[in-house]
Amino acid sequence: MLEDVLAPFRLDDRVAIVTGASSGLGARFAEVMHAAGARVVATARRGDRLAALAASVGDDARFATVVADVAVDDDCRRIVDAAIERFGRIDVLVNNAGTSAPMPAEDEPPEVFRRLVDVNLNGLFVLTQLAAHHMITAGGGVIVNVASMLGLVASAPIKQASYCASKGAVVNLTRELAAQWARKGVRVNALAPGWFPSEMTAEMFADDRSMAFVMRNCPMARTGEEHELDGALLFLCSDASSYCTGQVLTIDGGWTAR
């Protein structure tokens, strides 16, 4: 008889950090991982949103929050220190924090480009490096970088050069870290969502012409629903993907297959 085939997807007693957890996909990721048994450290810049998330989860023993900005190195250290102090270790890191600044490339101020790269790429690396030190010492861990399908293809006619550049860098950083740390027990993969509702896409989702563009160009002719990332997230974070590293799991309704 087969053992419980769903058991490898559980995260019982794992300690997981989720960044960008104050709303949208990040809040959902934190809730899903908690529901799968993890002890979760949810972090974001907006303390009121984190407090509301913690209240909705209602489990002080397995859910902690840290108000922090991943673009600030000292904040990244506080996140890691808080996880170690509260739960004793770090098993999973989900780098979800991100931002965008849609505008024509010729008009994008250099300081906007730099700030976006600081959040989407530099902060991700700093936090990953800090967490990886603990994982390597402990003999293993899992890192999931939330990239984007727009790290694989251009976004034009939606104009966001800095976002595409930063997410493309996250994709290849994922491969490099996976190759460097594979023999140290740390797996690194990326989740690349397509068009999903979030704060970053709220304006686009509210615009009929934008939605018509998505329906016309997506092979499945629709946007993603929040729950449709749950399975991919749990796969990458859990033992279900124990022989998977350096990969990009793209959940985009077929957008990048065109």
N, C-alpha and C positions, 0 to 999 in steps of 0.2 A: 504494500500500500504506500502511496505517496504521502509524504509529510504535508503539513499545512503549507500549501504553495503561496499563501499570502503572508506568511510569517516573515520572510526576508524584507518585506516592505515596512515592517514596524520599526519604530525608533525608540523603543522602550529604554528609559534611563540614559539615552544619549543627551549630551549637552550641546545645544545648537544656538548660534548667534545668527540673527536675521537683521540686516540693516535696511533702512528705508521702510520701516515697519509702521509708520504712522498712518498710512492710508493705502487704498488700492491693492495692488498685487502683493506688496510687502506685508500688509496687515493680514491678508488671506494666507500667505505663506506661513506666517507665525502661528496662526490659528490651526492650520492643517498639520504642521509639525507637532504642535502641542497635542492635537487630537490623536496623532499616531504614537504618542507616548513620550515625546521628547521633553526635556527641561529646556525652556526657551529663554534666551535673553534677547528681547526686542529693543532695537535702538533706532532713533531718528532725531531730527532737530526739534520737533514740536512736542513738548511735554504733555500738553492737554490732550492731544490725539493718542499718545501712548497710554495715558491714564485711562482714557475711554476704552482702549483696546484691552488693557489689563482687567478693567471692570467687566467687560463682556466675557472674557475668558473665565474669570472668577476662580483662579487657582493660584494663590500666593505661593504655594509650596513649589510649584513647577514653572512659574512664569515671573520673570523679572524684566524691568525696563531701565534703559539708560538714555538720557537725553544727551545727544552728541552729534557732531558734524564730522563725517568721515573725511572731509577735505582738510581737517585740522589734525596734525600728527598726534598731539597730546590727547585729543579726544579718542583717537583710535586706541591709544594705550589704555585710556580709562575703560573703554569697552571690554578689552581683553582682561584687564585687571578685575573688573566687576564680575565677569563670568567665572574666573578662577576663584575669586573670593566667595562668591555665592554658591557655586556648584562644584568647584574643585578641579575642573578640567574643561577642555573644549574638544568635542568630537566632530562637530559640523559647523561650517561657516557658510552662510548664504549671503553673498554680496549682491544685494538688490538695490541699494541706494543709487539714484541716478537723476539726472535732470536733462532738459533739452532747451534749445533756444532757436526755434525755426525762424530763418530769415535768409535772404540771398547771401551767398558766400562773399560777394563783393562788398556787402554792407556790414558784415559781421565784425564788430570791434574786436581787436586782439585780446582785450581784457575779458570779453565774454567767452571767447574761445578757450582762453587759459583757465578760467573758472570752471567751465564745463569739463575740461580734461582733468582738472584737479579732483572734481567730484567723481566722475565716471571711471577714471583710470588710476590716477595717482593715489587717491584715497583707498581705492580697492587694493592696490598693491601693498600699501603700508599696513593696512589691517590684515591682509592675507599673510604677509611676512611675519607679523607679530603672532598671529594665531598658529602659523605653521611651526614656529619654534616649539610651542607646547605640544603640538601634534607629533612632531618628529621625536621629541624626547619621550613621549608616551608610547611611541611605536606605531602610530597611525592616525588617520583622520580623513575627513572628506570636505572638500571645498567646492561649492557650486557658485559660479559667476553668472549672474543674470545679464546676459548680453542682449542681443536683439537680432531679428532677421536683418535689420539695417546695418549690422556689422558684417553682413555677407553680401548684400546688394545695395545699390544706390537707392536713395529715397526720393529723388526728383521724380515728379514735379513738386513734391513737398521738399522744401529747401532747408536742409539742416546739416551742413558740412561738419560742424564740430561734433554733433551727435554720432554721425556715421563714422567719423575718424576715431572717436573714442571707443565706440563699440567694436569696430574692426580690430583695434588694438587689444581689447579685452579678449576677443576670440583667439588671437595668436598668443597672447600672454598665457591664456589657459593651456594651450598646447605646450608651451615652453615649460611652465611650472609642472605640468603633468609629467613631462619627460625627466625633469630634474629630480622630482621627488618620488617617482614610482617605486624605486627600490628602498625608499625610506618609509613606505607604508601610507603615504598621503596621496589620495586620488583627487584629481582636479578636472572638473568638467564644466561645461557652460550650458545654460538653458537660454534659448533664443526665441522669445515670443514674437508673434506677428502682431496684428492689430487687436489689442485687448482694451477694454475700458479702464482708464486710470486717470489720475489728475493730469498727467502729461498729455493724454489724448482727449481730454474732455471737450476742448474747443472743436477739435476735428469731429468728434462723435456728434456734436450738436449742429453740425453744418451739413445740410442735405447734399450739396454738391460733393463734399468730401466723402460722404458715405456712398454716394453713387459711384465715385471713383473706386472705392474699395470693392464694392459689389461687382463692378465691371471687371476688375483686374484679379480678384482672388478666385482661384479655381473652385473653391467651395461657396463662393458668392455670399459670404457673410463674415462678420467679425467673430473673434473668439469670445467665449463666455468664461467668466472668472474661474469656474470649477474645472475647466478643461486644461488647466496647468497642474492640477493637484497630482495626478498620476505621474507625470513627468518629474515633478519636484521630488516626490517620494522615491521614485526609482533612483534618481541621481544621488539622493541623500542617504540612502539605505544600503544594506547588504545585497539588495536585489541587483545592484550594478557593480558587484565586487570585482568584476574583470573588465570594467569600463573606465578608462581614463584618457584625458586629452581629447574628448569628443564634444561636439556641439549638437545638442538635441533641439531641433527646430520645430516649434509648434506654431504653424502659420497658415493653416488651411490650404497649403500648397503654393503659397505666394512665391517662394524661392525656387519652386520646381518649374516655373514657366520658362 
